């Protein structure tokens, strides 16, 4: 019996290895999809730690390193935005829009109307080339922090 199993494993090693790799890739893809779905569903611009805490409720076995690695990959694939303030925040909305970062509470707010009115974006051309995107970040105090 053991010899038959050994023969089977030897003959089918590459196929088994490919199946295992496919399962691993699918698992990573599903993890990445859950992270992306969460970021697209929220308007709060969470930090990596906040993403990890939410995703961990759905996938208890996920590690912090896996979340960070997938966030980095999503940024590289231009599927999410990274917004730098005191701590990096992430945005699932990749369409043209600006951000306002409160320098007191570190909350981030979307600014959509500003980009829609921008003449450079409307014309989509400037003298040196064609505009394909922008990253506008304003810093200041939000209304709540101004009242304090």
C-alpha positions, -999 to 999 in steps of 0.1 A, spaced: 0 0 0 28 24 9 47 17 -23 16 25 -44 11 58 -25 48 66 -30 47 57 -67 16 79 -71 32 109 -53 64 106 -74 45 103 -107 21 131 -99 45 154 -80 43 184 -104 5 182 -107 2 180 -69 26 209 -65 7 230 -90 -26 223 -72 -11 233 -39 2 266 -54 -32 273 -70 -49 268 -36 -24 292 -20 -29 318 -48 -67 315 -44 -64 320 -7 -43 351 -12 -67 364 -38 -97 359 -15 -78 377 13 -69 406 -11 -106 407 -22 -119 410 13 -94 438 20 -103 456 -12 -141 452 -6 -137 466 29 -118 496 16 -143 503 -11 -172 501 14 -158 526 39 -154 563 38 -132 565 69 -97 561 52 -85 535 77 -49 528 87 -33 494 81 -40 485 117 -77 494 114 -79 473 81 -62 444 99 -87 445 129 -117 446 106 -104 418 82 -94 397 112 -131 395 122 -139 379 89 -106 359 85 -95 351 121 -63 333 108 -50 363 88 -17 378 100 -9 415 102 20 409 77 -5 394 52 -27 425 55 3 448 51 16 428 21 -18 429 4 -22 466 10 12 472 -6 2 450 -36 -32 468 -40 -13 502 -40 11 489 -66 -18 477 -88 -34 511 -84 -65 495 -69 -64 517 -37 -48 550 -27 -23 556 1 -27 589 19 2 599 40 -3 619 72 10 611 107 2 574 98 -6 560 64 -43 557 55 -59 539 27 -87 548 3 -107 524 -19 -120 553 -40 -95 556 -68 -114 582 -88 -102 617 -90 -108 635 -57 -88 654 -31 -84 649 6 -84 671 37 -63 659 66 -70 672 101 -37 680 118 -52 675 152 -74 644 151 -57 629 119 -91 622 103 -93 623 65 -122 637 45 -128 634 8 -131 666 -13 -149 657 -45 -163 691 -57 -128 707 -58 -115 682 -84 -146 684 -105 -142 722 -108 -104 720 -115 -97 734 -150 -66 713 -154 -86 680 -148 -115 692 -170 -94 699 -200 -72 669 -192 -42 685 -208 -15 709 -198 14 722 -218 37 695 -207 14 665 -212 -19 648 -205 -32 646 -170 -41 611 -159 -45 616 -122 -37 639 -93 -31 638 -56 -43 668 -38 -41 669 0 -51 699 21 -40 701 58 -58 720 85 -83 716 114 -116 700 108 -148 716 121 -149 695 153 -113 703 162 -118 740 155 -146 741 181 -124 725 208 
